[in-house]
Amino acid sequence: MLGRPNPWRTGHEPPARQTLVLPVSLVVALLLGLLPLPALLQPLRPYWLALVLAYWVIETPDRVGLGIAFASGVIADLLYGGVLGEQALRLVILTFILQRFRARIRFFPMSQQILAIGGLLFNDRIVSAVVHIVVGEPTLPWSYWWAPLLGMALWPLVFVLLDALRFGRRGR
């Protein structure tokens, strides 16, 4: 069957460089979460992993799903400390909601995407607060509720940057 074409190949396979963008972007997001910040700025730390994962779920749902969200969350749990499984649960919930509404969100104008991502990030804070209450951990101070607003503001930058890396565009 050497001469027979592979029905799974579309002729639009990404070059090897583009296939590295997904894992490298997730690693960079994990590292940004480890970046030390002054105590005053700590509550404003955006949830980089959620932003990057949201991009990939919206743009390449065939490559990123609940499994990648769970694995990324477990790695984040191990790196950041805290309640084991919390980040995994938060990212799986975020990914599930994004998968459910992906067809709509993908074609929203950027202003509506910002609001949708903001809603998801606020929902993430609620899930985190509930997990902390259930396991008896101290809840985060109210100042941590500002981070989703910063995440909303950063969404266009994250989206454009990852789009440019994914498609190999260079600013000229």
C-alpha positions in Angstrom: 0.0 0.0 0.0 2.9 2.3 -0.6 1.3 4.3 -3.4 -2.0 4.8 -1.6 -2.5 8.3 -0.1 -3.2 8.6 3.6 -6.8 9.8 4.0 -5.9 11.5 7.3 -3.4 13.9 5.8 -4.9 17.1 4.6 -1.8 18.7 3.1 -2.0 21.5 5.7 0.1 19.9 8.5 2.0 22.5 10.5 5.8 22.6 10.2 7.7 21.2 13.2 8.4 24.7 14.5 4.6 25.4 14.9 4.0 22.2 16.7 6.3 23.4 19.5 4.4 26.6 20.1 1.7 24.9 22.1 3.9 23.1 24.7 6.4 26.0 24.9 3.5 28.5 25.5 2.2 26.3 28.3 5.6 26.1 29.9 6.1 29.8 29.7 2.7 30.3 31.3 3.7 28.0 34.1 6.9 29.9 34.6 5.1 33.3 34.6 3.0 31.9 37.5 6.2 31.2 39.4 7.7 34.7 38.8 8.2 36.4 42.2 6.2 39.6 42.6 6.2 42.2 45.4 3.4 41.6 48.0 1.6 44.6 46.7 1.3 43.2 43.1 0.8 39.6 44.1 -3.0 39.9 44.1 -2.9 41.3 40.6 -1.1 38.3 39.1 -3.1 37.1 36.1 -3.8 33.4 35.7 -1.4 33.0 32.8 -2.0 29.3 32.4 -5.8 29.8 32.1 -5.3 32.6 29.5 -2.9 30.5 27.4 -5.1 27.4 27.7 -8.2 29.4 26.7 -6.4 30.5 23.5 -5.6 26.9 22.6 -9.0 25.5 23.4 -10.6 28.2 21.3 -8.2 28.0 18.3 -7.2 24.3 18.2 -9.8 22.2 20.0 -8.6 19.1 18.3 -5.2 19.4 20.0 -6.2 20.8 23.4 -9.0 19.5 25.6 -9.8 18.3 29.1 -6.8 16.0 29.3 -4.3 18.7 28.6 -6.1 21.0 31.0 -6.0 18.4 33.7 -2.3 17.6 33.1 -1.4 21.3 33.0 -3.4 21.8 36.2 -1.6 18.9 38.1 1.8 20.3 37.0 0.7 23.8 38.2 -0.5 22.3 41.5 2.9 20.6 42.0 4.9 23.7 41.0 2.8 26.3 42.9 2.0 24.2 46.0 -1.4 24.5 47.7 -4.3 22.1 47.5 -3.4 19.2 45.1 -5.9 19.1 42.4 -7.3 22.6 42.8 -5.6 24.0 39.7 -6.5 20.9 37.7 -10.2 21.2 38.7 -10.2 24.9 37.9 -8.6 24.4 34.4 -10.9 21.5 33.6 -14.0 23.5 34.4 -12.7 26.5 32.4 -11.9 24.2 29.4 -15.2 22.4 29.6 -17.1 25.7 29.5 -14.9 27.0 26.6 -15.4 23.8 24.7 -19.2 24.1 25.2 -19.3 27.7 23.8 -16.3 27.6 21.6 -18.2 27.9 18.3 -19.7 31.2 19.5 -16.7 32.7 21.4 -14.4 32.0 18.5 -16.3 34.4 16.2 -17.0 37.1 18.8 -15.4 40.4 18.2 -12.5 41.0 20.5 -14.5 43.2 22.9 -17.0 40.4 23.5 -14.2 37.8 23.8 -12.7 40.0 26.5 -16.0 39.9 28.4 -16.3 36.1 27.9 -12.7 35.5 29.2 -13.4 37.9 32.1 -16.5 35.9 33.0 -14.5 32.6 32.9 -11.7 34.1 35.0 -14.2 35.4 37.6 -15.8 31.9 37.6 -12.4 30.5 38.2 -12.0 32.7 41.3 -15.4 31.4 42.6 -14.3 27.8 42.0 -11.0 28.5 43.9 -12.9 30.1 46.8 -15.2 27.2 47.0 -12.4 24.7 47.0 -10.6 26.6 49.8 -13.8 26.7 51.9 -14.4 23.0 51.4 -10.9 21.9 52.4 -10.7 24.4 55.2 -7.9 26.4 53.7 -7.9 30.2 54.3 -9.6 32.0 51.5 -7.8 34.6 49.4 -8.2 38.2 50.4 -10.7 40.4 48.4 -7.8 42.0 46.6 -7.3 38.8 44.6 -10.6 39.4 42.8 -8.8 42.1 40.8 -6.7 39.6 38.9 -9.5 38.6 36.5 -9.8 42.3 35.4 -6.1 42.3 34.6 -6.5 39.0 32.8 -9.3 40.6 30.7 -7.0 43.5 29.8 -4.2 41.1 28.8 -6.4 38.8 26.7 -6.0 40.7 23.4 -2.2 40.8 23.9 -2.1 37.0 24.7 -4.4 36.2 21.7 -2.4 38.3 19.2 0.9 37.0 20.4 0.0 33.4 20.3 -1.7 33.8 17.0 1.4 35.4 15.6 3.6 32.6 17.0 1.2 29.9 15.8 1.1 31.2 12.2 4.8 32.2 12.1 4.0 35.9 11.5 6.7 38.5 12.1 6.1 42.2 12.7 7.6 44.1 9.8 
